[in-house]
Amino acid sequence: MLDKAIVQQLQSVVGEENVLTRKVELVAYSYDATADMPHQTPDVVVMPTTSEMVQEVVQIARKHQIAIYPRGAGSNLSGGTIPFKKGIVLSFQRMNKILEIDPANLTATVQPGVVIAALNSAIAGHGLIYPPDPGTVATATMGGSAAENSGGLRGLKYGVTKNYIMGMEVVMASGDKVRFGGKTVKNVTAYDFSNLFVGSEGTLGIITQLTCKLIPAPKFRRTMMGIFSTLEDAGNAVAGIIAAHVIPATLEIMDNKTIRTVEAFANIGLPVEAKALLLCEVDGMSQDLVNTEAEAVIEVFKQNNCEYKAANSDAERDQLWLARRNALPALASLDNTCIVEDATVPRSRITEMLVACERIAEKYNVTIGTFGHAGDGNLHPTILYNMYDEELTARVHLAIDEIFATALALGGTLSGEHGIGLAKMKYLGDELGQSGLDLMRSIKEALDPDYLLNPGKMIPLPEVVA
């Protein structure tokens, strides 16, 4: 518990109404959206409204050696915002202003607490979009999304968060404020700091402002669903679509377990006997080009023993995407614990990874539904189980170990968009090797030598290093 004098200092910086200390208030900040992670209430929650307030809070924390945990909406899936050493949760829910929309330069400048959906609503009247589209787009914040380098359904064609952050303001562990990047399309001055801090999960600095790239909203789109009787045919269709030089805006997959679960959950008429579904949308500024790409996708579907359905109206399109959006909530309803992984492989190995997930589920006798972003090889094997069953929980963790080992063996990576946080630290050495871990530690200690910023995430604390 923090000394009362320190709490009073924090209140003097941000205002008494922006400091939470009651246990009933702190509990909501003791966890994030990650299942099977320990909860820990912080000592205090501080909600600044300006960058200068963040600087002062950091200086207080540094003086008293108090851990700081930056937090957006807490919708991350890696244990990345759990304050497991207590300390200060620095919540950005009240730094939620869109500071500027600049259509001439196709940029927006925002505070970190701006919700992605709110930004897209604000720029829609200018005919623009901010493409990164995480599943929690209605709640995820720009700062949290940048800290996690979020991806989403549109990643194949439009890229992920790091492709849209042009500049930022960051408060360092020293309390200093630095600004880099901006509105220029070209900028090779100094190191690429934006790409260092995007995806750093709040372990290197605290993002207090972002300048992001916007693009013109596509005017036309067509959406199709492919129905497959084998996982192999579905995987081959993914490769075939790319080989046909079509880059869909979205190319999503659901396995049979997910299909059946979504249909039972939402009753929207999915083909429950299908081994896999592919949901594909092509978009662009030309109706002729969109039609040509859609016909190419349908031809690939036919070549891979697929029945298909095309959406002929916005209502039908929305119905198809409702199925994909319901995948996680439907699976999560099956038991009291739901672990969503995001092992990612080269898209040429997607079939092997899908088959491996099926095999692993059978081997360990656990329930796994797999869905995800087939076009970029980013799958979400989702494990459902009763956390109070110790023997089952042990099998679940063995299955997770094998999922990640398989992804790495196929030339993949531990995380495509969910980050490392607490949940995947034990696997980092398997991908990076000791030299990679040493490099990460060197960067961390150069920027945050006291391990005050989100300690214990991505990089083990010094006292637990063997």
C-alpha positions in Angstrom: 0.0 0.0 0.0 1.4 3.4 -0.9 2.2 6.0 1.7 -0.7 8.5 2.1 1.8 11.3 1.4 2.5 9.8 -2.0 -1.2 9.5 -2.8 -1.6 13.1 -1.9 1.2 14.1 -4.3 -0.5 12.2 -7.1 -3.8 13.9 -6.3 -2.1 17.3 -6.4 -0.9 16.6 -9.9 -4.0 15.2 -11.5 -6.8 16.2 -9.2 -8.4 14.1 -6.4 -11.2 13.0 -8.7 -8.6 11.4 -11.0 -7.0 9.2 -8.4 -8.7 5.9 -7.4 -7.7 4.2 -4.1 -10.8 2.3 -2.9 -10.6 -1.5 -3.2 -13.9 -1.7 -5.1 -12.4 0.7 -7.7 -9.0 -1.0 -7.9 -10.4 -4.5 -8.6 -11.4 -3.5 -12.2 -7.8 -2.7 -12.9 -6.4 -6.0 -11.5 -6.8 -8.0 -14.7 -7.1 -7.6 -18.5 -8.9 -9.8 -21.1 -6.4 -12.6 -20.8 -7.8 -15.8 -19.2 -5.7 -18.0 -16.9 -3.6 -15.1 -15.6 -3.2 -14.1 -11.9 -5.1 -11.0 -10.8 -3.4 -8.2 -8.8 -5.0 -5.0 -7.6 -2.7 -1.9 -7.9 -2.0 0.4 -5.1 -3.6 3.3 -6.9 -5.1 4.2 -10.3 -4.1 7.6 -11.7 -6.0 9.1 -14.7 -4.0 12.0 -16.2 -5.5 14.4 -18.8 -2.3 15.9 -20.1 1.3 14.9 -21.1 2.6 17.2 -18.4 0.7 15.3 -15.8 2.1 12.0 -17.0 5.6 13.5 -16.6 5.0 14.6 -13.1 3.5 11.2 -12.2 6.5 9.4 -13.6 8.9 11.7 -11.6 7.0 10.9 -8.4 7.2 7.1 -9.2 10.9 7.4 -10.1 11.7 9.2 -6.8 9.9 6.5 -4.8 10.8 3.5 -7.1 7.1 2.7 -7.7 6.1 0.5 -10.7 3.9 2.1 -13.4 1.5 0.2 -15.6 0.2 2.2 -18.6 -3.3 1.0 -19.5 -5.8 1.7 -22.3 -9.0 -0.3 -22.3 -7.4 -3.4 -20.9 -8.7 -5.5 -23.8 -5.2 -7.0 -24.5 -4.8 -10.8 -24.5 -1.3 -11.4 -23.1 -1.5 -10.3 -19.5 0.3 -7.1 -20.6 -1.5 -4.7 -18.3 -1.8 -6.7 -15.1 0.0 -4.8 -12.3 1.5 -7.8 -10.7 4.0 -5.8 -8.6 1.2 -3.5 -7.5 2.2 0.2 -7.9 0.5 2.7 -10.1 -1.9 1.9 -13.0 -1.7 4.9 -15.3 -5.1 4.8 -17.1 -5.5 6.9 -20.2 -9.3 6.8 -20.3 -9.5 10.6 -19.8 -6.8 11.4 -22.4 -9.3 10.7 -25.1 -9.3 13.8 -27.4 -8.9 13.8 -31.1 -6.5 16.8 -31.4 -6.5 17.3 -35.1 -7.9 15.8 -38.3 -5.8 16.9 -41.3 -7.4 15.7 -44.6 -4.8 17.5 -46.7 -2.0 15.4 -45.2 -4.2 12.4 -44.6 -3.3 12.3 -40.9 -5.0 12.5 -37.5 -3.3 13.4 -34.2 -4.8 11.9 -31.1 -4.4 11.3 -27.4 -3.8 7.7 -26.4 -7.2 7.1 -24.9 -9.1 7.7 -28.1 -11.1 4.6 -29.1 -10.3 3.4 -32.6 -14.0 3.2 -33.6 -14.5 6.8 -32.4 -11.6 7.9 -34.6 -13.1 6.2 -37.6 -16.5 7.8 -36.9 -14.9 11.2 -36.7 -13.0 10.9 -40.0 -15.8 9.1 -42.0 -17.2 12.5 -43.1 -13.9 13.2 -44.8 -14.1 9.9 -46.8 -11.2 8.5 -44.8 -10.5 5.4 -42.6 -7.9 4.3 -40.1 -7.4 0.7 -41.3 -6.1 -1.3 -38.3 -9.2 -3.3 -37.2 -8.7 -5.3 -34.0 -11.6 -7.5 -32.9 -12.1 -5.1 -30.0 -12.3 -2.0 -32.3 -15.3 -0.6 -30.4 -13.3 -0.4 -27.1 -9.6 -0.7 -28.0 -7.7 2.6 -27.6 -5.1 4.1 -30.0 -2.4 4.1 -27.3 -3.0 0.5 -26.3 -3.3 -0.6 -29.9 0.1 1.1 -30.6 1.7 -0.5 -27.5 0.5 -3.9 -28.7 1.0 -3.3 -32.4 -2.5 -4.5 -33.0 -3.6 -6.1 -36.3 -7.1 -7.3 -37.1 -9.2 -8.5 -40.0 -7.8 -6.0 -42.5 -4.1 -6.8 -41.9 -3.5 -8.8 -45.1 -4.2 -5.9 -47.5 -3.8 -2.8 -45.3 -1.2 -3.8 -42.7 -1.1 -3.4 -38.9 -0.7 -0.6 -36.5 3.0 0.0 -37.1 2.2 0.8 -40.7 0.1 3.7 -39.7 1.9 5.4 -36.9 3.9 8.4 -38.3 5.0 10.0 -35.1 4.4 10.2 -31.4 5.1 11.9 -28.1 6.5 9.6 -25.4 7.3 10.2 -21.7 10.4 8.3 -20.8 11.2 6.6 -17.5 13.3 9.6 -16.6 10.3 11.8 -16.8 11.6 13.5 -20.0 9.2 14.0 -22.9 10.4 13.3 -26.4 8.7 13.8 -29.7 9.6 12.2 -33.1 8.1 11.7 -36.5 5.2 13.7 -37.8 3.2 14.3 -40.9 5.9 13.9 -43.6 5.5 10.9 -45.8 9.3 10.5 -45.8 11.4 10.7 -42.7 14.7 9.0 -42.2 16.0 11.4 -39.5 17.7 9.5 -36.7 16.6 6.0 -35.6 13.1 4.8 -36.4 11.8 5.5 -32.9 8.1 4.9 -33.9 8.8 1.3 -34.7 10.7 0.9 -31.5 7.9 2.0 -29.3 5.0 0.5 -31.3 4.7 -3.0 -29.9 6.9 -2.3 -26.9 3.9 -2.9 -24.6 4.7 0.1 -22.4 8.0 -1.3 -21.3 10.2 1.4 -22.8 8.2 4.6 -22.6 4.7 5.9 -22.1 2.9 7.0 -25.3 1.0 10.3 -24.7 0.2 11.4 -28.3 0.1 9.8 -31.7 0.0 11.0 -35.3 -1.4 8.4 -37.6 -1.8 7.9 -41.3 -5.3 7.8 -42.8 -6.3 6.5 -46.2 -9.3 7.1 -48.5 -12.2 4.7 -47.7 -12.7 2.1 -50.5 -15.9 2.8 -52.5 -16.7 -0.7 -53.6 -16.5 -4.2 -52.1 -17.7 -7.7 -52.6 -17.9 -10.4 -50.0 -18.0 -14.2 -50.4 -18.0 -17.3 -48.3 -16.3 -20.5 -49.3 -17.5 -23.8 -47.8 -14.9 -26.6 -47.7 -15.1 -30.3 -46.9 -11.4 -30.5 -45.9 -8.9 -28.3 -44.2 -6.5 -29.0 -47.0 -8.8 -27.5 -49.6 -9.3 -24.4 -47.5 -5.6 -23.9 -47.0 -4.9 -24.5 -50.7 -7.6 -21.9 -51.5 -5.8 -19.3 -49.4 -2.6 -19.9 -51.3 -4.5 -19.9 -54.6 -6.1 -16.6 -54.0 -2.7 -14.9 -53.3 -1.2 -16.8 -56.3 -3.9 -15.2 -58.5 -2.5 -11.8 -57.5 -5.6 -10.9 -55.4 -4.9 -9.3 -52.1 -8.2 -9.3 -50.2 -9.1 -6.7 -47.7 -10.0 -9.6 -45.4 -9.5 -13.4 -45.7 -10.8 -15.2 -42.6 -11.1 -18.9 -41.7 -13.2 -20.8 -39.2 -12.8 -24.6 -38.5 -15.6 -27.0 -37.9 -15.6 -26.6 -34.1 -15.9 -22.8 -34.5 -18.6 -23.1 -37.2 -20.8 -25.3 -35.0 -20.3 -23.2 -31.9 -21.1 -19.9 -33.7 -24.2 -21.4 -35.3 -25.5 -22.7 -31.9 -24.7 -19.3 -30.4 -26.1 -17.0 -33.1 -28.4 -19.2 -35.3 -27.4 -17.5 -38.5 -27.6 -20.4 -40.9 -24.0 -21.5 -41.1 -23.2 -24.9 -42.8 -22.4 -26.9 -39.7 -21.1 -30.0 -41.7 -18.4 -27.9 -43.3 -14.8 -28.7 -42.3 -13.8 -25.1 -42.8 -15.2 -21.7 -44.0 -13.3 -19.0 -45.7 -14.8 -15.5 -45.6 -13.3 -13.2 -48.2 -13.8 -9.5 -49.0 -12.2 -7.6 -51.8 -12.5 -3.8 -52.0 -11.2 -0.9 -54.0 -11.9 2.4 -55.7 -13.1 0.8 -59.0 -16.1 -1.4 -59.4 -14.6 -3.2 -62.4 -11.5 -4.1 -60.5 -13.4 -5.3 -57.5 -15.6 -7.4 -59.7 -12.5 -8.9 -61.5 -10.9 -9.8 -58.2 -14.1 -11.3 -56.8 -14.5 -13.5 -59.9 -10.9 -14.6 -59.5 -11.6 -15.6 -55.8 -14.7 -17.5 -56.9 -12.6 -19.4 -59.5 -10.0 -20.4 -56.9 -12.9 -21.6 -54.7 -14.2 -23.8 -57.5 -10.7 -25.2 -58.2 -10.5 -26.3 -54.5 -13.8 -28.3 -54.3 -15.7 -25.5 -52.7 -19.3 -24.5 -52.5 -19.6 -20.7 -52.3 -22.0 -18.0 -51.4 -21.7 -14.4 -52.5 -23.3 -11.5 -50.5 -25.7 -9.6 -52.8 -26.6 -6.8 -50.4 -25.1 -5.0 -47.4 -27.5 -7.0 -45.2 -26.1 -10.3 -46.5 -22.6 -9.0 -46.1 -23.2 -8.0 -42.5 -24.7 -11.5 -41.8 -21.5 -13.2 -43.1 -19.2 -11.0 -41.0 -21.5 -11.4 -38.0 -20.4 -15.0 -38.1 -16.7 -14.1 -37.9 -17.2 -11.5 -35.3 -19.1 -14.0 -33.1 -16.4 -16.6 -33.2 -14.7 -15.6 -30.0 -17.8 -14.8 -27.9 -19.4 -18.0 -29.1 -16.4 -20.2 -28.2 -16.0 -18.4 -24.9 -19.5 -19.4 -23.9 -18.6 -23.1 -23.9 -16.8 -23.1 -20.5 -15.5 -20.9 -17.7 -12.1 -20.3 -19.2 -11.1 -19.3 -22.7 -7.5 -18.9 -23.8 -7.1 -17.2 -27.2 -3.7 -17.7 -28.8 -2.3 -16.2 -31.9 0.4 -18.4 -33.2 1.3 -17.2 -36.7 3.0 -19.0 -39.6 3.9 -18.1 -43.2 0.6 -18.3 -45.1 2.1 -21.2 -47.3 2.1 -23.3 -44.1 -1.4 -22.4 -43.0 -2.8 -25.9 -43.9 -0.2 -27.6 -41.8 -0.9 -25.4 -38.8 -4.7 -26.0 -39.0 -4.2 -29.7 -39.2 -1.7 -29.5 -36.3 -4.2 -27.7 -34.1 -6.7 -30.5 -34.8 -4.1 -33.1 -34.0 -3.0 -31.4 -30.8 -6.6 -31.1 -29.5 -7.1 -34.8 -30.1 -3.7 -35.7 -28.5 -4.4 -33.9 -25.3 -8.1 -34.4 -25.3 -8.9 -30.7 -25.0 -11.4 -28.5 -26.8 -9.8 -26.2 -29.4 -11.7 -24.1 -31.9 -9.5 -22.4 -34.5 -10.3 -19.3 -36.4 -8.3 -16.3 -37.6 -6.7 -14.3 -40.4 -5.9 -16.9 -42.9 -4.5 -14.5 -45.5 -1.6 -13.5 -43.2 -1.2 -16.8 -41.5 -2.4 -15.5 -38.1 -4.5 -18.1 -36.5 -6.3 -18.0 -33.2 -6.4 -21.5 -31.7 -8.9 -21.0 -28.8 -8.8 -23.4 -25.9 -11.9 -23.9 -23.8 -11.8 -25.6 -20.4 -12.8 -25.7 -16.7 -10.0 -23.9 -14.8 -11.0 -25.7 -11.6 -10.1 -29.1 -13.1 -6.4 -29.3 -12.3 -5.7 -32.4 -14.5 -7.5 -30.8 -17.5 -5.6 -27.5 -16.9 -2.3 -29.3 -17.0 -3.2 -30.9 -20.4 -4.3 -27.5 -21.7 -0.9 -26.0 -21.0 0.8 -29.0 -22.6 -1.3 -28.3 -25.7 -0.4 -24.6 -25.7 3.3 -25.5 -25.5 2.9 -27.8 -28.5 1.0 -25.2 -30.5 3.8 -22.7 -30.1 6.5 -25.2 -30.8 4.7 -26.2 -34.0 4.3 -22.6 -35.1 8.1 -22.0 -34.6 8.9 -25.3 -36.4 6.9 -24.1 -39.4 8.9 -20.9 -39.6 6.3 -18.9 -37.7 6.3 -16.6 -34.6 4.8 -16.6 -31.1 2.5 -13.7 -31.7 1.0 -12.0 -34.7 -0.9 -9.3 -32.8 -1.6 -10.2 -29.2 1.9 -9.4 -27.9 4.1 -11.2 -25.3 3.2 -9.6 -22.0 3.3 -12.2 -19.2 1.7 -15.0 -21.1 4.4 -15.8 -23.6 7.7 -14.8 -22.0 8.7 -18.4 -21.3 8.7 -19.1 -25.0 10.7 -16.0 -26.1 14.1 -17.7 -26.0 12.8 -20.4 -28.3 12.3 -17.8 -31.0 15.0 -15.2 -30.3 17.8 -17.3 -28.8 19.9 -16.0 -25.9 21.5 -13.2 -28.1 18.1 -11.9 -28.9 17.1 -11.9 -25.3 20.3 -10.1 -24.3 19.6 -7.4 -27.0 16.1 -6.8 -25.6 17.4 -6.5 -22.1 20.1 -4.0 -23.2 17.4 -1.8 -24.8 15.2 -2.1 -21.8 18.0 -1.1 -19.4 19.2 1.7 -21.5 15.7 3.4 -21.5 14.3 2.1 -18.1 17.2 1.0 -15.9 15.1 0.7 -12.8 12.4 -1.5 -14.5 9.7 0.9 -13.5 7.7 0.8 -16.7 5.3 -2.2 -16.9 7.9 -4.4 -15.1 7.9 -8.2 -15.7 6.4 -7.9 -19.2 8.3 -9.1 -22.3 11.5 -9.2 -20.4 12.0 -11.1 -17.1 12.9 -9.0 -14.1 16.5 -9.0 -13.2 16.0 -10.8 -9.9 14.5 -13.8 -11.7 17.3 -14.1 -14.2 19.3 -17.3 -13.7 
